[in-house]
Each structure stands twice: as C-alpha cells, then as structure tokens.
Amino acid sequence: MSTSQPHPDPLTPTGLSRYDDEPVSGWMFFAGTVLGLAGLMRLLDSIWAFRYNGALPDELSDGLLGDKLTTYAWVWLIVGVLLIVSSWLLLYRSQLARWVGFVAATIGALSAMTWMPYYPIWSLTYVAMFVLTFYALAAHGGRE
C-alpha cells in the first residue's frame, strides 16, 4: 500500500512554476525572448530620449503623445521595464506571467505605433513580432 501524497499546487505563492526541470517550449522561448529584447530596446530608446538635446522634427507635434520627447522617454521606460519583467517571469513558466505577457505584448505593439510616422518599417516589424508573441502565448502558453 503506497502512501502517495496529493500532487502539490504547480504554482508557488509568487506565481512561479515549480516545474523548473521542464524545458520551455519553442514558442514560449520565442515569446520570452521577444519580450526581453523589445524591453531592452525600449530602455535604450528611453535613455536616448532623456539625453537628446538636438532639434526635433516638426511633425512631432502631431505625435500621439504630444511634442515633448521627455513624455515619450517616460512611456518607453515604463514599457521597457514591463516587457523585461514579463520576459523573465514567462521563462519561469508562470501562468501569471502569461497574462502579464498578453498585456505587455499589447502595450509593446501600441507603443511601437508611436514611431509609425517616422520609421514605418521598424514600427511594423515591432508590431509583427508582438503579434507573433501574442499568438505564442495564446496557443502554446497554457498549462500542459
């Protein structure tokens, strides 16, 4: 007669998975990597925007967030931190991070659109990457 104990809850109180020995699937690794790299790029964008002292294009007054580059810098800083935190949690296979990833991918895609009038190819590339990330989280991010 075996005295088997009930299977423990797969999530710790912090929402991180206890299944550290299970590899992350390819799509989930893709999603985590894209979120992390995009977060790093947004951090670099924010550092550039905080330090830039040159002339701004006249079209910036028509931008989504107005004509102050500091406003864009703060938004990119917050989005970048959100994306990096989401990436790390996602690579730990947290279901909470999956939902944070949905929000982060959506915010990342929307924030990429702020550059659409100035760099349309890069903006569309960012949006496409976030759409694929959203797909990865939706189709492959569920519980096993």
CYANA upper distance limits for C-alpha pairs under 8 A (distance plus 0.5 A):
 10 PRO  CA     17 SER  CA      6.32
 10 PRO  CA     18 ARG  CA      6.17
 10 PRO  CA     19 TYR  CA      7.70
 11 LEU  CA     15 GLY  CA      5.76
 11 LEU  CA     16 LEU  CA      6.08
 11 LEU  CA     17 SER  CA      5.36
 11 LEU  CA     18 ARG  CA      6.70
 11 LEU  CA     94 SER  CA      8.04
 12 THR  CA     16 LEU  CA      6.06
 12 THR  CA     17 SER  CA      6.91
 12 THR  CA     18 ARG  CA      7.35
 15 GLY  CA     94 SER  CA      6.36
 15 GLY  CA     95 GLN  CA      7.53
 15 GLY  CA     96 LEU  CA      6.46
 15 GLY  CA     97 ALA  CA      8.49
 16 LEU  CA     89 LEU  CA      7.71
 16 LEU  CA     92 TYR  CA      6.78
 16 LEU  CA     93 ARG  CA      7.31
 16 LEU  CA     94 SER  CA      5.27
 16 LEU  CA     95 GLN  CA      8.21
 16 LEU  CA     96 LEU  CA      8.36
 17 SER  CA     92 TYR  CA      6.80
 17 SER  CA     93 ARG  CA      6.19
 17 SER  CA     94 SER  CA      5.85
 17 SER  CA     95 GLN  CA      8.44
 19 TYR  CA     93 ARG  CA      8.47
 20 ASP  CA     92 TYR  CA      7.65
 24 VAL  CA     28 MET  CA      6.65
 24 VAL  CA     29 PHE  CA      6.52
 24 VAL  CA     91 LEU  CA      7.39
 24 VAL  CA     93 ARG  CA      7.60
 25 SER  CA     29 PHE  CA      6.58
 25 SER  CA    140 HIS  CA      8.29
 26 GLY  CA     30 PHE  CA      6.62
 27 TRP  CA     31 ALA  CA      6.63
 27 TRP  CA    136 ALA  CA      5.79
 27 TRP  CA    137 LEU  CA      8.34
 27 TRP  CA    140 HIS  CA      7.07
 28 MET  CA     32 GLY  CA      6.59
 28 MET  CA     90 LEU  CA      8.05
 28 MET  CA     91 LEU  CA      7.95
 28 MET  CA    136 ALA  CA      6.62
 28 MET  CA    137 LEU  CA      7.20
 28 MET  CA    140 HIS  CA      7.22
 28 MET  CA    141 GLY  CA      6.94
 29 PHE  CA     33 THR  CA      6.48
 29 PHE  CA     91 LEU  CA      7.22
 30 PHE  CA     34 VAL  CA      6.52
 30 PHE  CA    133 THR  CA      7.75
 30 PHE  CA    136 ALA  CA      8.24
 31 ALA  CA     35 LEU  CA      6.62
 31 ALA  CA     87 SER  CA      8.13
 31 ALA  CA    132 LEU  CA      8.26
 31 ALA  CA    133 THR  CA      5.21
 31 ALA  CA    134 PHE  CA      8.22
 31 ALA  CA    136 ALA  CA      6.69
 31 ALA  CA    137 LEU  CA      7.45
 32 GLY  CA     36 GLY  CA      6.62
 32 GLY  CA     86 SER  CA      8.08
 32 GLY  CA     87 SER  CA      4.96
 32 GLY  CA     88 TRP  CA      7.50
 32 GLY  CA     90 LEU  CA      6.28
 32 GLY  CA     91 LEU  CA      6.39
 33 THR  CA     37 LEU  CA      6.53
 33 THR  CA     87 SER  CA      7.16
 34 VAL  CA     38 ALA  CA      6.36
 34 VAL  CA     87 SER  CA      8.36
 34 VAL  CA    129 MET  CA      7.65
 34 VAL  CA    130 PHE  CA      8.14
 34 VAL  CA    133 THR  CA      7.58
 35 LEU  CA     39 GLY  CA      6.52
 35 LEU  CA     83 LEU  CA      5.75
 35 LEU  CA     84 ILE  CA      6.85
 35 LEU  CA     86 SER  CA      7.48
 35 LEU  CA     87 SER  CA      5.73
 35 LEU  CA    101 GLY  CA      8.29
 35 LEU  CA    104 ALA  CA      8.24
 35 LEU  CA    105 ALA  CA      7.73
 35 LEU  CA    130 PHE  CA      8.48
 35 LEU  CA    133 THR  CA      8.28
 36 GLY  CA     40 LEU  CA      6.73
 36 GLY  CA     83 LEU  CA      6.47
 36 GLY  CA     84 ILE  CA      5.15
 36 GLY  CA     85 VAL  CA      8.36
 36 GLY  CA     86 SER  CA      8.17
 36 GLY  CA     87 SER  CA      5.52
 36 GLY  CA     88 TRP  CA      7.95
 37 LEU  CA     41 MET  CA      6.67
 37 LEU  CA     84 ILE  CA      8.22
 38 ALA  CA     42 ARG  CA      6.62
 38 ALA  CA     80 GLY  CA      7.64
 38 ALA  CA     83 LEU  CA      7.42
 38 ALA  CA     84 ILE  CA      8.43
 38 ALA  CA    108 GLY  CA      8.24
 39 GLY  CA     43 LEU  CA      6.70
 39 GLY  CA     79 VAL  CA      7.44
 39 GLY  CA     80 GLY  CA      4.39
 39 GLY  CA     81 VAL  CA      6.80
 39 GLY  CA     82 LEU  CA      7.78
 39 GLY  CA     83 LEU  CA      5.19
 39 GLY  CA     84 ILE  CA      5.58
 40 LEU  CA     44 LEU  CA      6.83
 40 LEU  CA     80 GLY  CA      6.75
 40 LEU  CA     84 ILE  CA      7.55
 41 MET  CA     45 ASP  CA      6.63
 41 MET  CA     80 GLY  CA      7.87
 42 ARG  CA     46 SER  CA      6.63
 42 ARG  CA     76 TRP  CA      5.82
 42 ARG  CA     77 LEU  CA      6.98
 42 ARG  CA     79 VAL  CA      7.43
 42 ARG  CA     80 GLY  CA      5.29
 43 LEU  CA     47 ILE  CA      6.75
 43 LEU  CA     76 TRP  CA      7.01
 43 LEU  CA     77 LEU  CA      5.91
 43 LEU  CA     80 GLY  CA      5.71
 43 LEU  CA     81 VAL  CA      7.92
 44 LEU  CA     48 TRP  CA      6.66
 45 ASP  CA     49 ALA  CA      6.62
 45 ASP  CA     73 ALA  CA      7.58
 45 ASP  CA     76 TRP  CA      7.24
 45 ASP  CA     77 LEU  CA      8.49
 46 SER  CA     50 PHE  CA      6.58
 46 SER  CA     72 TYR  CA      7.84
 46 SER  CA     73 ALA  CA      4.71
 46 SER  CA     74 TRP  CA      7.21
 46 SER  CA     75 VAL  CA      8.39
 46 SER  CA     76 TRP  CA      5.81
 46 SER  CA     77 LEU  CA      5.87
 47 ILE  CA     51 ARG  CA      6.75
 47 ILE  CA     73 ALA  CA      7.60
 48 TRP  CA     52 TYR  CA      6.36
 48 TRP  CA     73 ALA  CA      8.41
 49 ALA  CA     69 LEU  CA      6.50
 49 ALA  CA     70 THR  CA      6.92
 49 ALA  CA     72 TYR  CA      7.73
 49 ALA  CA     73 ALA  CA      5.69
 50 PHE  CA     69 LEU  CA      7.93
 50 PHE  CA     70 THR  CA      6.43
 50 PHE  CA     73 ALA  CA      6.39
 56 LEU  CA     60 LEU  CA      7.52
 59 GLU  CA     63 GLY  CA      7.47
 60 LEU  CA     66 GLY  CA      7.40
 60 LEU  CA     67 ASP  CA      5.71
 61 SER  CA     66 GLY  CA      5.96
 61 SER  CA     67 ASP  CA      4.87
 62 ASP  CA     66 GLY  CA      7.07
 62 ASP  CA     67 ASP  CA      7.83
 63 GLY  CA     67 ASP  CA      7.17
 63 GLY  CA    114 THR  CA      7.45
 64 LEU  CA    114 THR  CA      6.71
 65 LEU  CA     71 THR  CA      7.46
 65 LEU  CA     72 TYR  CA      7.34
 65 LEU  CA    114 THR  CA      8.43
 66 GLY  CA     71 THR  CA      8.40
 68 LYS  CA     72 TYR  CA      7.61
 69 LEU  CA     73 ALA  CA      6.75
 70 THR  CA     74 TRP  CA      6.81
 71 THR  CA     75 VAL  CA      6.86
 72 TYR  CA     76 TRP  CA      6.56
 73 ALA  CA     77 LEU  CA      6.56
 74 TRP  CA     78 ILE  CA      6.75
 75 VAL  CA     79 VAL  CA      6.61
 76 TRP  CA     80 GLY  CA      6.31
 76 TRP  CA    111 SER  CA      8.16
 77 LEU  CA     81 VAL  CA      6.77
 78 ILE  CA     82 LEU  CA      6.71
 79 VAL  CA     83 LEU  CA      6.61
 79 VAL  CA    104 ALA  CA      8.09
 79 VAL  CA    107 ILE  CA      7.66
 79 VAL  CA    108 GLY  CA      7.33
 79 VAL  CA    111 SER  CA      8.44
 80 GLY  CA     84 ILE  CA      6.74
 81 VAL  CA     85 VAL  CA      6.64
 82 LEU  CA     86 SER  CA      6.54
 82 LEU  CA    104 ALA  CA      6.99
 83 LEU  CA     87 SER  CA      6.59
 83 LEU  CA    101 GLY  CA      8.13
 83 LEU  CA    104 ALA  CA      6.22
 83 LEU  CA    105 ALA  CA      8.25
 83 LEU  CA    108 GLY  CA      8.11
 84 ILE  CA     88 TRP  CA      6.87
 85 VAL  CA     89 LEU  CA      6.75
 86 SER  CA     90 LEU  CA      6.46
 86 SER  CA     97 ALA  CA      6.27
 86 SER  CA     98 ARG  CA      8.43
 86 SER  CA    100 VAL  CA      6.60
 86 SER  CA    101 GLY  CA      6.07
 86 SER  CA    104 ALA  CA      7.53
 87 SER  CA     91 LEU  CA      6.78
 87 SER  CA     97 ALA  CA      8.38
 87 SER  CA    101 GLY  CA      7.94
 88 TRP  CA     92 TYR  CA      7.06
 89 LEU  CA     93 ARG  CA      7.25
 89 LEU  CA     94 SER  CA      6.43
 89 LEU  CA     97 ALA  CA      5.73
 90 LEU  CA     94 SER  CA      6.12
 90 LEU  CA     95 GLN  CA      8.23
 90 LEU  CA     97 ALA  CA      5.57
 90 LEU  CA     98 ARG  CA      6.63
 90 LEU  CA    101 GLY  CA      7.86
 93 ARG  CA     97 ALA  CA      7.97
 93 ARG  CA     98 ARG  CA      8.45
 94 SER  CA     98 ARG  CA      6.99
 95 GLN  CA     99 TRP  CA      7.23
 95 GLN  CA    141 GLY  CA      8.29
 95 GLN  CA    142 GLY  CA      7.96
 95 GLN  CA    143 ARG  CA      8.21
 96 LEU  CA    100 VAL  CA      6.81
 97 ALA  CA    101 GLY  CA      6.22
 98 ARG  CA    102 PHE  CA      6.87
 98 ARG  CA    137 LEU  CA      6.76
 98 ARG  CA    141 GLY  CA      7.10
 99 TRP  CA    103 VAL  CA      7.07
100 VAL  CA    104 ALA  CA      6.47
101 GLY  CA    105 ALA  CA      6.31
101 GLY  CA    134 PHE  CA      8.23
101 GLY  CA    137 LEU  CA      7.88
102 PHE  CA    106 THR  CA      6.70
102 PHE  CA    134 PHE  CA      6.54
102 PHE  CA    137 LEU  CA      7.59
103 VAL  CA    107 ILE  CA      6.60
104 ALA  CA    108 GLY  CA      6.33
105 ALA  CA    109 ALA  CA      6.58
105 ALA  CA    130 PHE  CA      5.79
105 ALA  CA    131 VAL  CA      7.95
105 ALA  CA    133 THR  CA      7.28
105 ALA  CA    134 PHE  CA      6.73
106 THR  CA    110 LEU  CA      6.69
106 THR  CA    130 PHE  CA      7.71
106 THR  CA    134 PHE  CA      8.32
107 ILE  CA    111 SER  CA      6.42
108 GLY  CA    112 ALA  CA      6.62
108 GLY  CA    126 TYR  CA      8.45
108 GLY  CA    127 VAL  CA      8.21
108 GLY  CA    130 PHE  CA      7.40
109 ALA  CA    113 MET  CA      7.07
109 ALA  CA    126 TYR  CA      7.01
109 ALA  CA    127 VAL  CA      5.22
109 ALA  CA    130 PHE  CA      6.31
109 ALA  CA    131 VAL  CA      8.18
110 LEU  CA    114 THR  CA      7.72
110 LEU  CA    127 VAL  CA      8.22
111 SER  CA    115 TRP  CA      8.39
112 ALA  CA    116 MET  CA      7.69
112 ALA  CA    123 SER  CA      5.75
112 ALA  CA    124 LEU  CA      8.33
112 ALA  CA    126 TYR  CA      6.67
112 ALA  CA    127 VAL  CA      7.04
113 MET  CA    123 SER  CA      6.33
113 MET  CA    124 LEU  CA      8.24
113 MET  CA    127 VAL  CA      8.08
115 TRP  CA    119 TYR  CA      6.23
115 TRP  CA    120 PRO  CA      7.51
115 TRP  CA    123 SER  CA      6.59
116 MET  CA    120 PRO  CA      5.05
116 MET  CA    121 ILE  CA      8.44
116 MET  CA    122 TRP  CA      8.50
116 MET  CA    123 SER  CA      5.95
116 MET  CA    124 LEU  CA      8.10
119 TYR  CA    123 SER  CA      6.62
120 PRO  CA    124 LEU  CA      6.56
121 ILE  CA    125 THR  CA      6.62
122 TRP  CA    126 TYR  CA      6.69
123 SER  CA    127 VAL  CA      6.71
124 LEU  CA    128 ALA  CA      6.53
125 THR  CA    129 MET  CA      6.70
126 TYR  CA    130 PHE  CA      6.77
127 VAL  CA    131 VAL  CA      6.65
128 ALA  CA    132 LEU  CA      6.79
129 MET  CA    133 THR  CA      6.66
130 PHE  CA    134 PHE  CA      6.53
131 VAL  CA    135 TYR  CA      6.74
132 LEU  CA    136 ALA  CA      6.65
133 THR  CA    137 LEU  CA      6.73
134 PHE  CA    138 ALA  CA      6.60
135 TYR  CA    139 ALA  CA      6.31
135 TYR  CA    140 HIS  CA      8.37
136 ALA  CA    140 HIS  CA      5.85
136 ALA  CA    141 GLY  CA      7.05
137 LEU  CA    141 GLY  CA      4.98
137 LEU  CA    142 GLY  CA      8.05
138 ALA  CA    142 GLY  CA      7.72
